[in-house]
């Protein structure tokens, strides 16, 4: 089956800044695919290129069988786009916002009435249907924005850091709605800087400084990251961290509560035994064990950056 999104060598510059640098993508239809990366990594610019809102400086883009940017206008009614910042009309009610978006996407008459009612119920917004959007909570605004982005039942949905301003409970509920959409056949591309959200995606690209550093399913990325993870508990962890970082075999050391999380290059066959033999660990009463990798570990090994 033809992928929902195929891009090759995608590049976009803003003056001297290369915001997206030679990006290749193959996103299957019906999947939830994530962009994971910090601010400035190229996530939002990539989404704007893939929606036809920006023109690339180099590379090719095919979305839902259409070539961009030449066929961007034909694409617009087949996709939905939810921006990071709430972009609906605060001085309109919930229902008025949905009716307005329905008209923009060519949903009229009885079909409009039925679809608005369906979405008000689906996203639990019926009690707020006459409430002004500006007076809603963050979670309610998020659900309204998703309802508006899907008013025309798009084949492909773009979500640019949609949960950045809501609490964990609302984030979980939001992702349940995304899985429902995916199960119904909608392809979803979502950007995030939350590791737990990235692990929910079927496929994932890690972006840093405009470049794709890793690509695959979350499990595949963790299996292939090229390092073992060792947790160390014991005394003097701050000093131990500095000593371990001097070793070339150590990729990263991060303190998490009363333990250090140490990424050891997988060229070291027995990382626990090897660590116990290092001068920094000798004489210390340290507890060491190999633990399961996380996507944060993948991010560090892929980019060399512990910040996200």
C-alpha positions in Angstrom: 0.0 0.0 0.0 1.2 3.5 -0.8 2.4 5.3 2.3 0.3 8.2 3.7 3.5 10.4 3.7 6.7 9.9 1.7 9.4 12.6 1.8 12.9 12.5 0.5 15.8 14.9 1.1 13.4 17.5 2.6 15.2 20.7 3.4 14.0 24.1 4.6 16.2 27.1 5.4 15.4 30.4 7.1 18.4 32.6 6.2 21.5 30.9 7.5 19.5 28.5 9.7 18.8 25.1 8.3 15.5 24.3 10.1 15.0 20.9 8.4 18.0 19.2 6.9 17.7 16.4 4.4 14.7 14.7 6.0 13.5 11.3 4.7 10.2 9.9 5.8 7.9 6.9 5.0 4.7 6.9 7.2 2.3 4.0 6.7 -1.5 4.7 6.4 -3.5 4.2 9.5 -0.5 4.6 11.8 0.3 7.0 14.6 3.7 8.4 13.8 5.6 10.7 16.2 8.2 13.5 15.9 10.2 13.6 19.2 12.6 16.4 19.9 13.2 19.6 21.8 12.2 23.1 20.8 14.1 24.1 17.7 14.6 20.6 16.4 12.5 21.1 13.3 9.2 19.4 14.3 6.9 22.3 13.6 8.7 23.3 10.4 8.5 19.7 9.1 4.8 19.5 9.8 4.2 22.8 7.9 6.2 21.4 5.0 4.1 18.2 5.0 0.8 20.2 5.1 1.8 22.4 2.2 1.9 25.6 4.3 5.7 26.0 3.6 7.6 25.3 0.4 10.8 23.3 0.7 14.1 24.5 -0.5 15.0 21.0 -1.6 13.5 17.5 -1.7 10.3 15.9 -2.7 7.0 15.4 -0.8 4.1 13.1 -1.5 1.1 13.2 0.9 -2.0 11.0 0.3 -0.8 10.5 -3.3 -0.5 14.2 -4.0 2.7 16.0 -4.8 3.6 19.1 -2.7 3.7 22.0 -2.9 2.0 21.8 -6.4 -1.1 20.1 -5.2 -1.3 21.6 -1.7 -4.8 23.1 -2.3 -6.2 19.7 -3.2 -4.7 18.2 -0.1 -6.2 20.7 2.4 -9.7 19.2 2.5 -8.3 15.7 3.1 -6.2 16.6 6.2 -6.8 18.1 9.6 -4.3 20.3 11.5 -4.2 21.1 15.2 -1.6 23.7 16.1 0.3 23.9 19.4 -1.4 27.1 20.4 -5.2 27.2 20.7 -6.3 28.8 17.4 -10.1 28.8 17.5 -12.2 31.8 18.2 -12.4 32.7 21.9 -15.5 35.0 21.4 -17.5 32.2 19.8 -19.2 29.4 21.7 -18.1 25.8 21.4 -20.9 25.0 18.9 -20.3 28.2 16.9 -16.7 27.3 16.5 -17.6 23.8 15.2 -20.2 25.1 12.8 -17.8 27.7 11.5 -15.1 25.1 10.9 -17.7 22.8 9.2 -18.5 25.5 6.7 -14.9 26.1 6.0 -14.5 22.4 5.1 -17.6 22.3 3.0 -19.8 20.4 5.5 -23.3 22.0 5.2 -27.0 21.5 6.0 -28.1 18.3 7.7 -24.6 16.8 7.4 -23.2 19.8 9.4 -25.9 19.5 12.1 -25.3 15.7 12.5 -21.5 16.0 12.5 -21.5 18.8 15.1 -23.8 16.9 17.4 -21.7 13.7 17.0 -18.5 15.5 17.9 -20.0 17.4 20.9 -21.0 14.0 22.3 -17.8 12.2 21.3 -15.5 14.7 22.9 -17.9 15.3 25.9 -18.5 18.9 25.0 -22.3 18.9 24.9 -22.7 20.6 28.3 -20.4 23.4 27.1 -21.9 23.8 23.7 -23.0 27.4 24.5 -19.9 28.3 26.5 -17.4 30.8 25.0 -14.2 29.1 24.0 -12.1 31.6 25.9 -13.7 30.6 29.2 -12.9 26.9 28.9 -10.2 24.9 30.7 -7.1 23.7 29.0 -8.4 20.2 28.6 -11.7 21.4 27.2 -10.0 23.6 24.7 -7.8 20.7 23.6 -10.9 18.5 23.0 -12.6 21.3 21.1 -9.5 21.9 18.9 -9.4 18.1 18.1 -13.1 18.1 17.3 -12.6 21.1 15.0 -9.6 19.5 13.3 -11.7 16.4 12.6 -15.0 18.0 11.7 -14.6 16.9 8.0 -13.4 13.3 8.9 -9.9 13.9 7.4 -7.8 10.9 6.2 -4.6 12.4 7.8 -4.4 14.4 11.0 -1.4 16.6 11.9 -1.0 17.5 15.6 1.8 19.9 16.6 2.5 19.4 20.3 -1.2 19.1 21.1 -0.8 18.3 24.8 1.8 20.8 25.9 -0.6 22.8 28.1 -2.7 20.2 29.7 -2.4 17.9 32.8 -1.5 14.2 32.7 -5.1 13.0 33.1 -6.2 15.0 30.1 -3.2 13.9 28.1 -4.2 10.2 28.7 -7.8 10.8 27.7 -6.6 12.7 24.6 -4.4 9.8 23.5 -7.4 7.4 23.9 -9.2 9.5 21.3 -6.2 9.3 19.0 -6.2 5.5 19.2 -9.9 5.5 18.4 -9.2 7.7 15.3 -6.3 5.4 14.2 -8.4 2.3 14.7 -11.0 3.9 12.3 -8.3 4.3 9.7 -7.0 7.9 10.2 -3.3 8.4 9.8 -1.9 10.7 12.6 1.4 12.6 12.7 2.0 14.0 16.2 4.9 16.0 17.5 5.8 15.9 21.2 8.6 16.3 23.7 7.0 13.9 26.2 8.7 10.5 26.3 5.6 8.7 27.5 3.7 10.0 24.5 6.4 9.0 22.1 6.3 5.4 23.4 2.6 5.3 22.4 3.4 5.9 18.7 3.5 3.0 16.2 6.6 4.7 14.6 8.8 7.5 15.7 11.5 9.9 14.4 13.9 11.6 16.8 14.8 15.0 15.5 17.6 17.3 16.7 18.9 20.5 15.0 16.8 19.9 12.0 18.1 16.4 11.3 16.5 12.9 11.8 18.8 11.0 14.2 16.7 7.8 14.6 13.6 6.3 13.0 11.6 3.2 13.9 9.1 1.7 16.4 9.8 2.7 20.0 10.8 -0.9 20.8 13.1 -1.2 17.8 14.8 2.1 18.7 15.4 0.9 22.3 16.7 -2.5 21.0 19.1 -0.9 18.6 20.4 2.1 20.5 24.0 0.8 20.8 24.3 1.0 24.6 23.5 -0.9 27.8 21.8 0.9 30.7 23.2 0.3 34.2 21.6 1.8 37.4 24.0 2.5 40.2 22.9 3.1 43.8 25.2 4.0 46.7 27.1 6.9 48.3 28.7 9.9 46.7 26.7 9.8 43.5 27.6 13.4 42.4 31.3 12.7 42.5 30.9 9.3 40.9 29.0 10.8 38.0 31.8 13.2 37.3 34.4 10.4 37.4 32.4 8.1 35.1 31.9 10.9 32.5 35.7 11.0 32.0 35.6 7.4 30.6 35.3 7.2 26.8 33.1 4.1 27.0 30.4 6.1 29.0 27.9 7.8 26.7 25.9 9.5 29.4 25.3 9.6 33.2 22.2 11.1 34.7 21.1 11.2 38.3 17.5 10.0 39.0 16.7 10.3 42.7 19.1 8.0 44.7 20.5 6.3 41.6 22.7 7.0 38.6 21.5 5.9 35.2 24.6 5.1 33.2 24.7 4.5 29.4 27.6 2.2 28.6 28.7 1.7 25.0 27.6 -1.8 23.9 31.2 -2.6 22.8 31.7 -3.3 26.5 30.5 -6.9 26.8 29.8 -7.1 30.5 29.0 -3.5 31.6 28.4 -4.2 35.3 31.6 -6.2 35.7 33.5 -3.6 33.7 32.1 -0.7 35.9 33.0 -2.5 39.1 36.6 -2.7 37.8 36.9 1.0 37.2 38.9 3.1 39.7 35.9 5.4 40.3 33.8 2.4 41.6 36.5 0.6 43.5 36.1 0.7 47.3 32.6 2.1 47.1 29.6 0.1 48.3 27.7 0.4 45.0 24.7 -1.6 43.9 24.6 -2.1 40.1 22.2 -3.7 37.7 21.3 -3.6 34.1 17.8 -2.1 33.4 15.5 -1.8 30.5 16.3 1.1 28.1 13.9 4.0 27.8 13.2 6.4 24.9 15.1 9.1 26.9 18.1 6.8 26.7 17.6 6.4 22.9 17.3 10.2 22.6 20.6 10.7 24.4 22.5 8.1 22.4 21.1 9.5 19.2 21.7 13.1 19.8 24.3 13.3 22.6 21.9 15.7 24.4 20.2 15.0 27.7 17.9 17.9 27.5 14.4 17.5 26.1 
